[in-house]
Amino acid sequence: MKDYLVKALAYGGQVRAYAANTTETVGEAQRKHYTWPTASAALGRTMTAGVMMGAMLKGEEKLTIKVQGGGPIGAILVDANAKGEVRGYVTNPQTHFELNQHGKLDVRRAVGTDGMLSIVKDIGLRDHFTGQTPIVSGEIGEDFTYYFAVSEQVPSSVGVGVLVNPDNSILAAGGFVIQIMPGADDETITRIEEKITNMTPISKLIEQGLTPEEILFYILGEENVRVLEKVSLSFECTCSKKRFGNAIISLGKAEIQEMIEEEGQAEAQCHFCNETYLFTKSELEQMKEAAH
């Protein structure tokens, strides 16, 4: 099944909901960065939250997520947009620990709990919207739940999960966001809270083959859900040789001349997808001419 997410309303508009299967997308990130299981789970959970937050945007809008919890994994960076495209990387991809006391990947230990979750939204205005909240658990889902409540003042429940195969490939990944709209009645809120508290972990539901629609039916009751839209998801990087070339040109003539003299060439690597771009001596000479 190709990765996709669904947007929905429930309980007559009292609830806004999103659910996503991101197994292939997270798998692509795992292969590009050779992440080990705990790092895969941390990156995959953040990317899953990213695509669902991206689905809350419109048109050409996009966002960048940074999770910096002070743990051994270092910073997690994820870019997502309204079209279901996402890319991400983690500073130390070969991070892995023994399972925690619950028999799960120890994401909290890898991420750390001394730091911030930052989200920058580019919605086409001159100034970007920036929201920042402390990391409260390091498990990612709870950190996004806290972010929505504090920074965006929307009571939400965020569930994200990743299961990793013994060969480090991704077995299952996905998530949900349930948001309570103003005016929702107490009975609806209580019913949803009870279901989420006692539900099967989201990664297990995806492993069992539930679709994003079925995940929302499972949490909210099929009779209460109205699916609005379905969006395909993919790992997409916006890097290109031209972009890196422009970055080198912006360094100026003196620095490009230094590259020519010292190395005779230049190499640039994209953090997000690990693609490497080589610039030959003659290309550098042309770029030096273009530099101001």
Secondary structure per residue as TSV (DSSP state, phi and psi in degrees):
chain	resnum	aa	ss	phi	psi
A	1	M	-	360.0	127.5
A	2	K	-	-67.2	147.1
A	3	D	-	-66.1	137.8
A	4	Y	E	-158.4	167.0
A	5	L	E	-127.7	158.7
A	6	V	E	-121.5	145.4
A	7	K	E	-107.8	140.2
A	8	A	E	-149.4	161.6
A	9	L	E	-114.9	153.2
A	10	A	E	-142.1	160.7
A	11	Y	G	51.2	48.6
A	12	G	G	61.7	33.5
A	13	G	G	91.0	2.4
A	14	Q	T	-74.7	-19.4
A	15	V	E	-132.7	136.5
A	16	R	E	-108.8	136.9
A	17	A	E	-141.2	147.3
A	18	Y	E	-136.0	143.3
A	19	A	E	-145.5	147.0
A	20	A	E	-143.3	143.4
A	21	N	E	-104.6	118.6
A	22	T	-	-119.1	21.7
A	23	T	H	-56.6	-50.1
A	24	E	H	-69.0	-38.5
A	25	T	H	-64.8	-45.9
A	26	V	H	-68.1	-35.0
A	27	G	H	-61.0	-39.6
A	28	E	H	-63.2	-43.1
A	29	A	H	-63.2	-40.9
A	30	Q	H	-60.9	-42.4
A	31	R	H	-70.0	-40.2
A	32	K	H	-65.8	-35.3
A	33	H	H	-108.3	0.4
A	34	Y	T	51.1	43.2
A	35	T	-	-69.8	145.0
A	36	W	-	-86.7	164.5
A	37	P	H	-51.5	-47.1
A	38	T	H	-67.2	-39.8
A	39	A	H	-65.7	-38.4
A	40	S	H	-59.8	-42.3
A	41	A	H	-66.2	-43.6
A	42	A	H	-64.9	-47.1
A	43	L	H	-66.7	-44.6
A	44	G	H	-63.0	-40.5
A	45	R	H	-63.7	-41.6
A	46	T	H	-68.2	-40.7
A	47	M	H	-63.6	-38.5
A	48	T	H	-65.5	-45.0
A	49	A	H	-60.8	-38.0
A	50	G	H	-61.9	-45.3
A	51	V	H	-67.6	-32.9
A	52	M	H	-72.7	-37.4
A	53	M	H	-67.5	-35.7
A	54	G	H	-59.9	-37.1
A	55	A	T	-66.8	-15.0
A	56	M	T	-84.8	-7.4
A	57	L	S	-92.1	178.2
A	58	K	-	-131.6	154.3
A	59	G	T	52.0	-120.7
A	60	E	T	-93.3	6.7
A	61	E	-	-65.3	150.1
A	62	K	E	-149.1	167.5
A	63	L	E	-143.0	158.1
A	64	T	E	-125.6	130.7
A	65	I	E	-110.9	134.5
A	66	K	E	-128.0	123.8
A	67	V	E	-111.0	114.1
A	68	Q	E	-129.4	95.3
A	69	G	-	-104.0	3.4
A	70	G	S	80.7	5.2
A	71	G	S	-87.9	175.8
A	72	P	T	-64.9	-18.1
A	73	I	T	-72.4	-19.8
A	74	G	-	77.0	-157.9
A	75	A	-	-79.0	145.0
A	76	I	E	-108.6	128.4
A	77	L	E	-121.9	131.9
A	78	V	E	-136.5	133.2
A	79	D	E	-110.9	137.1
A	80	A	E	-143.7	159.4
A	81	N	E	-137.6	-176.7
A	82	A	T	-76.8	-7.5
A	83	K	T	-96.7	6.6
A	84	G	S	84.8	12.8
A	85	E	E	-96.6	138.5
A	86	V	E	-146.5	150.0
A	87	R	E	-145.4	154.8
A	88	G	E	-165.9	161.2
A	89	Y	E	-153.1	164.8
A	90	V	E	-127.6	143.5
A	91	T	S	-60.0	-43.4
A	92	N	-	-120.0	84.2
A	93	P	S	-67.1	-24.9
A	94	Q	S	-93.1	60.1
A	95	T	-	-113.3	126.8
A	96	H	-	-154.7	145.1
A	97	F	-	-132.7	168.3
A	98	E	-	-60.0	156.7
A	99	L	-	-61.1	150.8
A	100	N	-	-77.6	-176.0
A	101	Q	T	-65.0	-16.4
A	102	H	T	-93.4	5.4
A	103	G	S	75.9	21.3
A	104	K	S	-116.1	163.7
A	105	L	-	-59.9	133.9
A	106	D	-	-86.5	69.3
A	107	V	H	-64.4	-39.4
A	108	R	H	-56.5	-44.1
A	109	R	H	-64.9	-38.1
A	110	A	H	-70.9	-44.2
A	111	V	H	-76.4	-41.2
A	112	G	-	87.9	165.0
A	113	T	S	-125.8	15.7
A	114	D	S	-116.4	81.3
A	115	G	S	172.6	-158.4
A	116	M	E	-131.5	150.4
A	117	L	E	-103.3	119.8
A	118	S	E	-118.9	137.9
A	119	I	E	-130.8	124.6
A	120	V	E	-114.0	122.0
A	121	K	E	-107.1	128.4
A	122	D	E	-102.1	100.4
A	123	I	-	-108.4	26.4
A	124	G	S	85.4	2.4
A	125	L	S	-92.7	168.5
A	126	R	S	-65.0	-42.5
A	127	D	S	-98.0	134.7
A	128	H	-	-81.9	151.0
A	129	F	E	-83.4	127.6
A	130	T	E	-122.5	127.0
A	131	G	E	-122.7	143.9
A	132	Q	E	-146.3	131.7
A	133	T	E	-137.6	153.0
A	134	P	E	-64.5	149.4
A	135	I	-	-75.2	123.1
A	136	V	S	-99.5	-22.5
A	137	S	S	-137.8	-24.8
A	138	G	S	79.0	-0.9
A	139	E	S	-90.1	-1.4
A	140	I	S	80.2	-57.8
A	141	G	H	-58.2	-48.9
A	142	E	H	-65.9	-30.5
A	143	D	H	-68.9	-38.1
A	144	F	H	-72.7	-35.5
A	145	T	H	-58.2	-45.5
A	146	Y	H	-66.0	-40.6
A	147	Y	H	-58.9	-48.5
A	148	F	H	-60.4	-42.2
A	149	A	H	-66.4	-42.3
A	150	V	H	-89.7	-49.3
A	151	S	H	-82.3	-36.1
A	152	E	S	-109.7	-3.1
A	153	Q	-	52.9	41.0
A	154	V	-	-121.4	111.6
A	155	P	-	-60.9	120.7
A	156	S	E	-139.3	158.7
A	157	S	E	-125.4	124.3
A	158	V	E	-114.3	123.6
A	159	G	E	-120.1	124.0
A	160	V	E	-135.6	143.1
A	161	G	E	-153.7	152.2
A	162	V	E	-139.9	131.2
A	163	L	E	-111.1	137.0
A	164	V	E	-116.7	135.3
A	165	N	-	-73.9	161.2
A	166	P	T	-57.2	-26.1
A	167	D	T	-89.6	14.1
A	168	N	S	79.9	-8.0
A	169	S	-	-73.2	166.4
A	170	I	E	-91.3	123.4
A	171	L	E	-84.4	-44.5
A	172	A	E	-158.4	142.4
A	173	A	E	-153.0	144.6
A	174	G	E	171.3	-172.5
A	175	G	E	-175.0	179.5
A	176	F	E	-145.1	154.3
A	177	V	E	-131.0	122.3
A	178	I	E	-113.8	123.9
A	179	Q	E	-122.2	131.1
A	180	I	E	-88.4	124.2
A	181	M	-	-85.0	156.8
A	182	P	T	-56.2	138.4
A	183	G	T	89.0	0.2
A	184	A	-	-64.0	141.3
A	185	D	-	-83.3	156.4
A	186	D	H	-60.3	-36.0
A	187	E	H	-63.3	-43.3
A	188	T	H	-62.5	-46.3
A	189	I	H	-60.6	-45.7
A	190	T	H	-62.4	-42.5
A	191	R	H	-62.8	-43.4
A	192	I	H	-67.7	-43.9
A	193	E	H	-58.0	-44.2
A	194	E	H	-63.2	-42.1
A	195	K	H	-64.4	-45.6
A	196	I	H	-66.3	-38.2
A	197	T	H	-61.0	-36.3
A	198	N	H	-106.0	7.1
A	199	M	S	-77.4	159.1
A	200	T	-	-64.9	141.0
A	201	P	-	-53.1	141.7
A	202	I	H	-57.4	-39.2
A	203	S	H	-64.3	-34.0
A	204	K	H	-68.3	-40.7
A	205	L	H	-60.9	-39.7
A	206	I	H	-70.2	-39.8
A	207	E	H	-60.4	-35.6
A	208	Q	T	-73.9	-6.7
A	209	G	T	97.8	9.2
A	210	L	-	-67.7	137.3
A	211	T	-	-81.1	165.3
A	212	P	H	-54.1	-40.2
A	213	E	H	-60.1	-46.7
A	214	E	H	-65.4	-30.1
A	215	I	H	-63.9	-43.7
A	216	L	H	-67.7	-37.6
A	217	F	H	-61.9	-40.8
A	218	Y	H	-62.1	-42.1
A	219	I	H	-80.1	-41.2
A	220	L	H	-108.7	-11.4
A	221	G	-	89.3	122.6
A	222	E	G	-55.6	-38.4
A	223	E	G	-67.1	-16.8
A	224	N	G	-97.5	-7.8
A	225	V	E	-104.6	134.7
A	226	R	E	-121.4	107.3
A	227	V	E	-74.7	129.3
A	228	L	E	-98.5	-39.1
A	229	E	E	-159.2	152.5
A	230	K	E	-123.7	132.0
A	231	V	E	-126.9	126.4
A	232	S	E	-70.3	145.0
A	233	L	-	-117.7	147.3
A	234	S	E	-159.9	154.7
A	235	F	E	-80.1	115.0
A	236	E	-	-132.2	127.8
A	237	C	-	-106.8	142.2
A	238	T	-	-95.9	7.2
A	239	C	-	-72.0	158.0
A	240	S	-	-160.1	163.1
A	241	K	H	-62.6	-37.2
A	242	K	H	-62.1	-43.7
A	243	R	H	-61.8	-44.8
A	244	F	H	-66.5	-36.2
A	245	G	H	-61.3	-43.9
A	246	N	H	-61.9	-37.0
A	247	A	H	-65.1	-39.5
A	248	I	H	-67.3	-42.7
A	249	I	H	-56.8	-39.6
A	250	S	T	-66.7	-14.2
A	251	L	T	-71.4	-25.7
A	252	G	-	101.2	162.0
A	253	K	H	-57.6	-46.0
A	254	A	H	-60.6	-44.5
A	255	E	H	-70.3	-36.3
A	256	I	H	-66.9	-40.1
A	257	Q	H	-59.6	-39.6
A	258	E	H	-61.0	-42.6
A	259	M	H	-60.5	-43.4
A	260	I	H	-62.6	-44.7
A	261	E	H	-71.4	-39.9
A	262	E	H	-82.3	-44.6
A	263	E	T	-113.1	-25.5
A	264	G	S	76.1	1.1
A	265	Q	S	-166.3	175.1
A	266	A	E	-140.6	146.9
A	267	E	E	-128.0	134.1
A	268	A	E	-128.1	137.2
A	269	Q	E	-121.9	135.9
A	270	C	-	-81.4	126.6
A	271	H	T	-62.7	-34.8
A	272	F	T	-75.8	-35.0
A	273	C	T	-127.6	-1.0
A	274	N	-	68.7	8.2
A	275	E	-	-65.9	137.2
A	276	T	E	-111.8	135.0
A	277	Y	E	-117.4	128.9
A	278	L	E	-105.7	132.9
A	279	F	E	-114.4	120.8
A	280	T	-	-76.3	171.7
A	281	K	H	-59.2	-44.2
A	282	S	H	-66.6	-35.0
A	283	E	H	-65.5	-40.2
A	284	L	H	-64.9	-37.7
A	285	E	H	-61.0	-43.8
A	286	Q	H	-63.5	-40.2
A	287	M	H	-68.6	-33.8
A	288	K	H	-64.0	-38.9
A	289	E	H	-65.0	-34.6
A	290	A	H	-77.3	-19.3
A	291	A	-	-75.8	149.4
A	292	H	-	-96.1	360.0
